[in-house]
């Protein structure tokens, strides 16, 4: 495997518990925007923006499923989404349910005890 691709994978795995930005990746990997796009296309088959957005959505889902948060707004903001309407729409497109539905479903068993 290409050393740069290996470094990208390692960094994404090691820092997956928080939102990652493209500027951060360019700095850590020492590459420009064009090289980062090519690297993501080769490794993940999508643009960095698309991959990182999906990563933030998966992170939000994990946090909502954890049932430790009371508000979707807090989760969305902590995962780097400033437009919460767009966050809900993108979340629904990816997971076929609204973030509020995920939160409610994973909060109910805990409250029923």
C-alpha positions as a Markdown table, in Angstrom:
| # | Residue | x | y | z |
|---|---|---|---|---|
| 1 | Unk | 0.0 | 0.0 | 0.0 |
| 2 | Unk | 1.1 | 3.5 | -0.8 |
| 3 | Unk | 2.7 | 5.1 | 2.4 |
| 4 | Unk | 0.5 | 8.2 | 2.0 |
| 5 | Unk | -2.6 | 6.0 | 1.7 |
| 6 | Unk | -1.6 | 4.1 | 4.8 |
| 7 | Unk | -1.0 | 7.3 | 6.7 |
| 8 | Unk | -4.5 | 8.5 | 5.7 |
| 9 | Unk | -6.1 | 5.3 | 6.9 |
| 10 | Unk | -4.3 | 5.4 | 10.2 |
| 11 | Unk | -5.1 | 9.0 | 10.9 |
| 12 | Unk | -8.8 | 8.5 | 10.1 |
| 13 | Unk | -8.9 | 5.4 | 12.3 |
| 14 | Unk | -7.0 | 7.1 | 15.2 |
| 15 | Unk | -9.2 | 10.2 | 15.1 |
| 16 | Unk | -12.6 | 8.8 | 14.1 |
| 17 | Unk | -14.2 | 9.8 | 17.4 |
| 18 | Unk | -14.3 | 13.5 | 16.3 |
| 19 | Unk | -15.1 | 15.4 | 13.2 |
| 20 | Unk | -12.0 | 15.8 | 10.9 |
| 21 | Unk | -11.6 | 18.7 | 8.4 |
| 22 | Unk | -9.9 | 18.6 | 5.0 |
| 23 | Unk | -7.4 | 21.4 | 6.1 |
| 24 | Unk | -6.4 | 19.2 | 9.0 |
| 25 | Unk | -5.7 | 16.2 | 6.7 |
| 26 | Unk | -3.8 | 18.3 | 4.2 |
| 27 | Unk | -1.6 | 19.6 | 7.0 |
| 28 | Unk | -1.0 | 16.2 | 8.7 |
| 29 | Unk | -0.3 | 14.5 | 5.4 |
| 30 | Unk | 1.7 | 17.4 | 3.9 |
| 31 | Unk | -0.3 | 17.5 | 0.7 |
| 32 | Unk | -2.3 | 20.0 | -1.3 |
| 33 | Unk | -5.9 | 20.0 | -2.2 |
| 34 | Unk | -5.5 | 18.3 | -5.5 |
| 35 | Unk | -3.3 | 15.5 | -4.1 |
| 36 | Unk | -5.8 | 14.9 | -1.2 |
| 37 | Unk | -8.7 | 14.6 | -3.8 |
| 38 | Unk | -6.6 | 12.0 | -5.8 |
| 39 | Unk | -5.7 | 10.1 | -2.6 |
| 40 | Unk | -9.3 | 9.9 | -1.5 |
| 41 | Unk | -10.5 | 8.8 | -5.0 |
| 42 | Unk | -7.8 | 6.1 | -5.0 |
| 43 | Unk | -8.4 | 4.9 | -1.4 |
| 44 | Unk | -12.1 | 5.5 | -0.8 |
| 45 | Unk | -13.6 | 6.1 | -4.3 |
| 46 | Unk | -15.1 | 9.4 | -3.3 |
| 47 | Unk | -14.1 | 13.0 | -2.7 |
| 48 | Unk | -12.7 | 14.0 | 0.7 |
| 49 | Unk | -15.7 | 16.2 | 1.3 |
| 50 | Unk | -18.2 | 13.4 | 0.7 |
| 51 | Unk | -16.2 | 10.9 | 2.8 |
| 52 | Unk | -15.7 | 13.3 | 5.7 |
| 53 | Unk | -19.4 | 14.3 | 5.6 |
| 54 | Unk | -20.4 | 10.6 | 5.8 |
| 55 | Unk | -17.9 | 10.1 | 8.6 |
| 56 | Unk | -19.5 | 13.0 | 10.6 |
| 57 | Unk | -22.9 | 11.5 | 10.0 |
| 58 | Unk | -21.8 | 8.1 | 11.2 |
| 59 | Unk | -20.3 | 9.7 | 14.2 |
| 60 | Unk | -23.5 | 11.5 | 14.9 |
| 61 | Unk | -25.4 | 8.3 | 14.6 |
| 62 | Unk | -23.1 | 6.5 | 17.1 |
| 63 | Unk | -23.6 | 9.4 | 19.5 |
| 64 | Unk | -27.4 | 9.3 | 19.1 |
| 65 | Unk | -27.4 | 5.5 | 19.5 |
| 66 | Unk | -25.4 | 5.9 | 22.7 |
| 67 | Unk | -28.4 | 7.5 | 24.3 |
| 68 | Unk | -26.2 | 9.9 | 26.3 |
| 69 | Unk | -27.4 | 13.0 | 24.7 |
| 70 | Unk | -30.7 | 14.7 | 25.3 |
| 71 | Unk | -30.8 | 16.9 | 22.1 |
| 72 | Unk | -30.2 | 16.2 | 18.4 |
| 73 | Unk | -29.0 | 19.8 | 18.2 |
| 74 | Unk | -26.1 | 19.1 | 20.6 |
| 75 | Unk | -25.1 | 16.0 | 18.6 |
| 76 | Unk | -25.3 | 17.7 | 15.2 |
| 77 | Unk | -23.3 | 20.7 | 16.4 |
| 78 | Unk | -20.7 | 18.6 | 18.1 |
| 79 | Unk | -20.2 | 16.6 | 14.8 |
| 80 | Unk | -19.6 | 19.8 | 12.8 |
| 81 | Unk | -23.0 | 20.5 | 11.3 |
| 82 | Unk | -24.0 | 24.1 | 11.6 |
| 83 | Unk | -27.2 | 23.9 | 9.4 |
| 84 | Unk | -29.3 | 21.5 | 11.4 |
| 85 | Unk | -32.0 | 21.2 | 8.8 |
| 86 | Unk | -29.5 | 20.0 | 6.3 |
| 87 | Unk | -28.0 | 17.7 | 8.9 |
| 88 | Unk | -31.4 | 16.1 | 9.4 |
| 89 | Unk | -32.0 | 15.8 | 5.7 |
| 90 | Unk | -28.6 | 14.2 | 5.0 |
| 91 | Unk | -28.9 | 11.9 | 8.0 |
| 92 | Unk | -32.3 | 10.7 | 6.8 |
| 93 | Unk | -30.9 | 10.1 | 3.3 |
| 94 | Unk | -28.1 | 8.0 | 4.6 |
| 95 | Unk | -29.9 | 6.1 | 7.5 |
| 96 | Unk | -33.6 | 6.2 | 6.4 |
| 97 | Unk | -34.7 | 7.9 | 9.6 |
| 98 | Unk | -34.4 | 11.3 | 11.2 |
| 99 | Unk | -31.8 | 11.8 | 13.9 |
| 100 | Unk | -34.7 | 12.5 | 16.4 |
| 101 | Unk | -36.0 | 9.0 | 15.7 |
| 102 | Unk | -32.7 | 7.4 | 16.3 |
| 103 | Unk | -32.3 | 9.3 | 19.6 |
| 104 | Unk | -35.9 | 8.4 | 20.7 |
| 105 | Unk | -35.5 | 4.7 | 19.9 |
| 106 | Unk | -32.2 | 4.4 | 21.8 |
| 107 | Unk | -33.4 | 6.5 | 24.7 |
| 108 | Unk | -36.6 | 4.6 | 25.3 |
| 109 | Unk | -35.1 | 1.3 | 26.5 |
| 110 | Unk | -33.0 | 3.1 | 29.1 |
| 111 | Unk | -36.0 | 5.1 | 30.4 |
| 112 | Unk | -38.3 | 2.1 | 30.5 |
| 113 | Unk | -36.0 | 0.4 | 33.1 |
